[in-house]
């Protein structure tokens, strides 16, 4: 029986999160056995040819998305990226552009294998039948190829972009065991029918290695057109088989990289897709540059001095019942919320809300948790300010008058914390970032967006009217609620106010969730954690089960996804292994 209530607590209650104080100023090399010999010279040459001709597309501008960000393509700790996605999701196409911009070494298992096949090597002969039938080539062949390729000097020095690997849980485990871990795991998301059309229409230029499509990206001239070839595995039947195999493996591979994974909508023009990838990679590179130079980034500035435990969890951070959370765990959530909020705002959403209820961010349990909430708000505000937006961070003031005046306990003192917080060295405070309250009068002409810290009703005082006045005054400008609590509370007399209740609830529901993370417990308990529900705009709700791996070790495994927020019953069904269409019976589970 799973508890789907928003409240969550912790087993080890440490009263003061370290993040309260930190709000104020203040690569592994891989050992790569070459167990299987293959023609690495051949594949290196083949890869190089793809790079030389990469990105002649005039639509792709190499413009950094973040103000003041200088991209350095050669650093002592270069970028390491995995790009994944179904057949024809556009991995190769995006890789051309990524290589052009970031100078990474592109390692495509498909390209490596095709080179072996066309050279008639022993490996090529073995791989041929698997590839032409749309099946995966045995792990030991592919893994040896990849690890050897990644160990070469150019990949070590320039960084790498791994395309089409790992494609199974065993392959992901192989990389983990060799301590080869990417900085970012990109997943291109494209609907099935589009994928089939893309595969069937794909053509390759054997001279330049460039990828074309008979309709989407026709060749530039007749000479190129005449020499184009079709891949033998690009027939409709084989594509369907490849797609099925991809789907069987995708979730388990993802579970290895969840904390560094970014799903990207690949069903958009390739330049638009690249823009989002470019922004992500630039951000990761910026963080690496900053840590290399010893300069702390916003999210680094609250080091708690504890050893890193990032390596101990994959995907969703583990040991979430233990607080205070480590810096890595907090950063995971700040970044996750930020990405979702950015996507929602970029898509033109104006009334959105974030609902995140890990123990560390749950001031209902412990007022000191407000420090972590403030830190999250700061990450959001500074990131939007970095993009040139004037952000007003708002916390409600005391409401009501006389004996009934007051504010929710959790928010007492929050405004002062906001004012004294470290808002960076670049004079962002009072220019790009302002502190305000909640209400129509708080909206100034120059404000571009508003972040509201945990707006909530207090007994006897309803925040909805002030909130409504604010969103009306804000018009088309985004208003982001972080952990709001807008359900109706009893009036000061202890009696439920019924006048206008329906309209109040309707208004509260008009804010669209752009990020949700909720821990799940058995009903009536708050320990142990059974799983988690996560949604990051615009993607589906993801349901995870927490699994004990070995003594003291746990991980989260994805159980199911839902296009809409699942009900308690749907969550229970997924935990019990029932399919979504199975006839529901009354379970008494909530
Ligand atoms: P591989 O070559 O990796 O094939 P794949 O994963 O099926 O991916 P594709 O190369 O088909 O597609 P893509 O995502 O690169 O899309 P592209 O950019 O070309 O692997 C082939 C085989 O090798 C496997 O089946 C397996 O047998 C074996 N293998 C490989 N790795 C393995 C591993 N790790 N383990 C075991 N076996 C392994 O784009 C596709 C088309 O769409 C193009 O025509 C393009 O022009 C067009 N397009 C791209 N982007 C867009 C866009 N945004 N809008 C419209 N059209 C677009």
Boltz pocket constraint, residues with backbone or C-beta under 6 A from the ligand:
constraints:
  - pocket:
      binder: B
      contacts: [[A, 85], [A, 86], [A, 87], [A, 88], [A, 89], [A, 90], [A, 91], [A, 92], [A, 93], [A, 94], [A, 109], [A, 110], [A, 111], [A, 113], [A, 127], [A, 130], [A, 131], [A, 132], [A, 134], [A, 135], [A, 136], [A, 137], [A, 138], [A, 139], [A, 142], [A, 163], [A, 164], [A, 165], [A, 166], [A, 167], [A, 171], [A, 198], [A, 199], [A, 201], [A, 202], [A, 203], [A, 211], [A, 212], [A, 213], [A, 214], [A, 216], [A, 217], [A, 233], [A, 242], [A, 266], [A, 267], [A, 268], [A, 269], [A, 270], [A, 271], [A, 273]]
      max_distance: 6.0
